């Protein structure tokens, strides 16, 4: 049979058109900077410094690391657009498509220069200049550093081994206060994206003169945080780990804690899955397009840490910007179950906080933590000295007992009742004291009962008293079970 001849012709894209199109990948400044920090981590950098100049007409941004640096051939390869994402990558390499350095940088600036110096000490340089490409109409990369970029390198102190990435003609970033504000806001996002690296000391990240501190999104040290534990799931050729966490009710957070867990975008925007790839946060709050999942106010306390191994980007549909993912089909049913459980627990934290303080059971009197007194039409609040834990703290010399009582007082401040007082004149409704739900009481009680008496009779008496006290009176049997689990030597 005669072989079929194909009709074909060469059709290369216009260099100036394609490189302008590559600027529209959807990067914002935080995701662009994060892509470059990924490269620094892959180069085993311990310190990354982001410096900038916001002077009108002279703006630039420089990202400097102390990594291994690159030779001339290595830098030449690194500046080439794209590589096969199916190829094996080195351990610790957070890249995949070979586009991040170029597309991230050129999304923010029209001129990208990379200076690198390896252990041999020789300086390698390459520059992509969009305007020069448009003029030449070819993919021509400049191979010699110009005087201006050398001046910037000297200004930021790039003299040793490592890599300096310099953005110039920053047409997407503005100048003056606008540029300074955008870089500062990006730093907060980077503190979240790389919080595991920062917390472990593997990386130091600095913007201007500010050294970033990690923004841990889970607040696991808080006694009212519900940590549901880690579950391992198997997918085709790899396994993942999922850790659902339910944050405390916002009224139980200090201003510092609320700022920490709100992160950039606020608690409403930050609910959902937190996807990690090689300890790098890829997605910071998303329901990943799972069926029936959407962001809502009652579910904003639900956060699920999800760890995927490097090398599974295609299976998880990780995009070039490393900012969106979608799980494999076989994992969706279990992930939906875990997400629905976390969402329900978040909703429960809110719906159980409007319950009345009185126990509908046989006991006619419940010891509150706070007394409300009306004076001249105004409410005043005082601490109830007869509450069992408060009384025990006063009669004890144990610092742990005092700390437990203080924590009880802090966590039961009647914020909603005070707020209701303010609107009571409008609605005509009687204010209601709120109570934490069962999960919060469990977490709180384990934290509070650090000053338990060692005498069995005293422990029993305290348990009986707590059953008639806020907020434990609504949970019969819970107090005794917890007290039995806390040995006297831990008291």
Secondary structure, DSSP 8 states (H G I E B T S, - for coil): --------------HHHHHHHGGGS---HHHHHHHHHHHHHHTT-SEEEEEEE--TT--EEEEEE-S----HHHHHHHTSS---TTS---TT----SS-HHHHHHHTT-SEEEEEEE-TT--EEEEEEEHHHHHHHTS---B-S--HHHHHHHHHTT--SSEEEEEEES-TTT-SHHHHHHHHHHHHHHHHHHTHHHHHHTS-EEEETTEE-----SS-TTSTT-EEEEEEEEEETTEEEEEEEEE---GGGS-HHHHHHHH-TTHHHHT-EEEEEETTEEEEEEE-TT-TT----STTTTEEEEEEE-TT-TTTTT--TTS------HHHHHHHHHHHHHHHHHHHHHHHGGG--SS-SSS----B-SEEEEEETTEEEEEE-TTSHHHHHHHH---HHHHHHHHHHHHHT--HHHHHHHHHHHHH----------HHHHHHHHHHHTTS--SSHHHHHHHHHHHTTBTTGGGSTTHHHHHHHHS-GGG-
